[in-house]
């Protein structure tokens, strides 16, 4: 769920411009505030782990 409906492409472009390093964007359950609630944390940890492995083996 994007922060504002219909802004996924704009937010992706924004974050790509903020970093000189490649990165991966993951869609997570919840919104900007609730995505770190306990019920979503396993999904967030999995996304971060995958990203970390990509950087280490990339």
Backbone bond lengths (Angstrom), bond angles and torsions (degrees), N, CA, C in turn:
res aa  C-N    CA-C-N  psi(-1)  N-CA   C-N-CA  omega(-1)  CA-C   N-CA-C  phi
1 X - - - 1.442 - - 1.523 108.52 -
2 X 1.298 119.04 120.94 1.456 120.80 179.50 1.525 111.70 -71.93
3 X 1.308 116.43 162.52 1.460 120.50 176.59 1.522 109.03 -58.00
4 X 1.304 116.68 -47.71 1.460 122.52 175.11 1.519 107.57 -122.60
5 X 1.321 118.43 130.73 1.473 120.18 -178.17 1.528 112.36 -52.70
6 X 1.327 114.87 136.96 1.457 120.21 177.18 1.512 115.22 82.03
7 X 1.334 118.09 8.90 1.471 120.30 -176.16 1.521 113.68 -108.85
8 X 1.325 119.59 12.07 1.463 120.44 -178.81 1.522 112.32 -54.84
9 X 1.326 117.74 -48.15 1.472 120.90 -178.06 1.525 111.03 -63.41
10 X 1.321 117.53 -41.56 1.464 121.01 179.93 1.528 111.55 -65.65
11 X 1.337 116.56 -41.06 1.460 119.45 179.48 1.529 110.94 -68.44
12 X 1.323 117.14 -39.10 1.466 120.76 177.01 1.520 109.66 -61.04
13 X 1.311 117.99 -48.22 1.467 121.65 178.63 1.523 111.02 -58.82
14 X 1.326 116.88 -43.21 1.465 120.96 -179.94 1.524 110.78 -58.46
15 X 1.344 117.68 -50.76 1.458 119.91 -176.24 1.520 111.97 -69.83
16 X 1.309 118.49 -31.30 1.460 120.24 176.17 1.522 110.97 -65.45
17 X 1.319 117.49 -32.73 1.462 121.45 178.68 1.531 112.19 -75.65
18 X 1.321 117.60 -19.58 1.464 121.29 -176.90 1.520 113.47 -83.18
19 X 1.313 118.40 -13.51 1.452 121.21 -174.79 1.523 111.49 -129.63
20 X 1.311 115.45 137.57 1.462 120.44 175.60 1.535 110.34 -83.11
21 X 1.326 116.72 -15.35 1.458 121.51 -179.10 1.526 110.34 -94.71
22 X 1.322 116.92 149.65 1.469 118.64 176.45 1.528 110.10 -67.43
23 X 1.299 115.96 150.65 1.452 120.57 178.65 1.527 110.01 -147.17
24 X 1.313 114.81 166.34 1.453 121.73 179.60 1.521 108.40 -118.81
25 X 1.309 116.07 136.69 1.457 121.01 178.33 1.519 107.98 -104.11
26 X 1.330 116.17 130.35 1.459 122.47 179.55 1.518 109.06 -114.33
27 X 1.313 117.11 133.65 1.459 121.36 170.98 1.518 107.63 -81.74
28 X 1.319 116.33 125.12 1.451 121.91 -178.02 1.518 110.05 -116.30
29 X 1.331 117.15 153.93 1.459 118.81 176.77 1.525 110.69 -69.23
30 X 1.293 115.27 156.44 1.458 120.45 179.18 1.510 111.13 88.96
31 X 1.312 114.78 -170.80 1.462 120.55 178.85 1.527 108.82 -113.18
32 X 1.317 115.97 -168.72 1.461 122.06 -176.76 1.534 111.70 -54.03
33 X 1.316 116.97 -34.79 1.459 121.35 -175.56 1.525 112.66 -96.13
34 X 1.318 118.41 -37.32 1.461 120.57 -173.44 1.525 114.03 -88.75
35 X 1.332 118.80 -6.10 1.467 119.32 -177.36 1.528 112.81 -64.50
36 X 1.327 117.98 -18.73 1.464 120.70 178.31 1.523 112.94 -100.71
37 X 1.337 117.45 10.41 1.463 120.23 174.41 1.519 109.53 -62.67
38 X 1.313 116.36 155.13 1.464 121.69 -177.27 1.523 112.33 -53.58
39 X 1.327 118.29 -35.69 1.464 119.46 -176.67 1.530 112.63 -69.49
40 X 1.326 118.22 -16.74 1.466 121.89 -179.17 1.527 113.04 -106.70
41 X 1.322 118.07 -7.17 1.462 120.50 -168.35 1.523 113.43 -62.33
42 X 1.334 118.90 -34.49 1.462 120.04 178.90 1.528 111.29 -62.42
43 X 1.311 116.66 -37.17 1.469 120.69 179.20 1.527 109.84 -70.04
44 X 1.327 117.11 -40.28 1.468 120.99 177.89 1.521 110.15 -63.96
45 X 1.322 117.42 -45.62 1.465 120.65 179.52 1.525 111.11 -61.87
46 X 1.312 117.33 -40.58 1.459 120.59 178.03 1.530 110.36 -62.63
47 X 1.325 117.08 -43.40 1.468 120.69 179.05 1.529 110.85 -62.25
48 X 1.312 117.59 -42.76 1.468 120.69 179.42 1.523 111.22 -67.11
49 X 1.303 117.63 -38.66 1.453 121.54 178.69 1.531 110.41 -63.87
50 X 1.320 117.30 -44.67 1.454 120.67 178.11 1.518 110.34 -61.34
51 X 1.297 116.82 -41.26 1.451 120.37 179.36 1.531 110.16 -65.71
52 X 1.316 116.96 -42.55 1.455 120.75 179.05 1.523 110.68 -62.39
53 X 1.330 118.22 -42.76 1.467 121.40 178.62 1.522 110.85 -63.39
54 X 1.326 117.64 -39.08 1.456 120.56 179.16 1.527 110.97 -62.06
55 X 1.332 116.77 -40.07 1.467 120.82 -179.92 1.527 110.07 -69.08
56 X 1.346 117.49 -43.19 1.446 121.53 -178.10 1.527 112.47 -66.97
57 X 1.324 117.27 -36.35 1.466 121.43 -177.40 1.515 113.28 -102.20
58 X 1.357 116.44 -5.10 1.448 122.19 -173.52 1.465 114.69 -66.50
